[in-house]
Amino acid sequence: MKAIKYVGLKAYTKDTVAGTGLFWEAGETHNVPDAAAERLLRHPDVWALDEEVTTVADAPGPETIAPEGDKPVEEEENFDNPPPQNLEAMTKADISAYAMREFNLSFKANDSKTTMIDAISNKLGGKKFE
């Protein structure tokens, strides 16, 4: 287990990268399994190893992290391109830019927001967004 601290700019975030299901408030630290920590630390603008915590037992964290082997392999393919927290709150232009940047997807000007979100979801193997 490693103590991982949320260092992102938002007031809070949910782990959509390593599949822990944890929520962090700004500056909060949680214990996560080593494999999940490795995935989270690939995003240094969002998560960092909490070096102020001297032992893992010092870090707060829920006791209900799913065991590593419970997650299907096909979901792990998409960890390098996590979706934004809320595509519904984004404008069509923002969704279009995200889709082009992350998935090389382009849309027609008259495509609906729902169509765009569904196309991104399909690229991620049907994963739904919050």
Rosetta blueprint (number, residue, H / E / L):
1 M L
2 K E
3 A E
4 I E
5 K E
6 Y E
7 V L
8 G L
9 L L
10 K L
11 A L
12 Y E
13 T E
14 K E
15 D L
16 T L
17 V L
18 A L
19 G L
20 T L
21 G L
22 L L
23 F E
24 W E
25 E E
26 A L
27 G L
28 E L
29 T E
30 H E
31 N E
32 V E
33 P L
34 D H
35 A H
36 A H
37 A H
38 E H
39 R H
40 L H
41 L L
42 R L
43 H L
44 P L
45 D L
46 V L
47 W E
48 A E
49 L E
50 D L
51 E L
52 E L
53 V L
54 T L
55 T L
56 V H
57 A H
58 D H
59 A L
60 P L
61 G L
62 P L
63 E L
64 T L
65 I L
66 A L
67 P L
68 E H
69 G H
70 D H
71 K L
72 P L
73 V H
74 E H
75 E H
76 E H
77 E L
78 N L
79 F L
80 D L
81 N L
82 P L
83 P L
84 P L
85 Q L
86 N L
87 L H
88 E H
89 A H
90 M L
91 T L
92 K H
93 A H
94 D H
95 I H
96 S H
97 A H
98 Y H
99 A H
100 M H
101 R H
102 E H
103 F H
104 N L
105 L L
106 S L
107 F L
108 K L
109 A L
110 N L
111 D L
112 S L
113 K H
114 T H
115 T H
116 M H
117 I H
118 D H
119 A H
120 I H
121 S H
122 N H
123 K H
124 L L
125 G L
126 G L
127 K L
128 K L
129 F L
130 E L
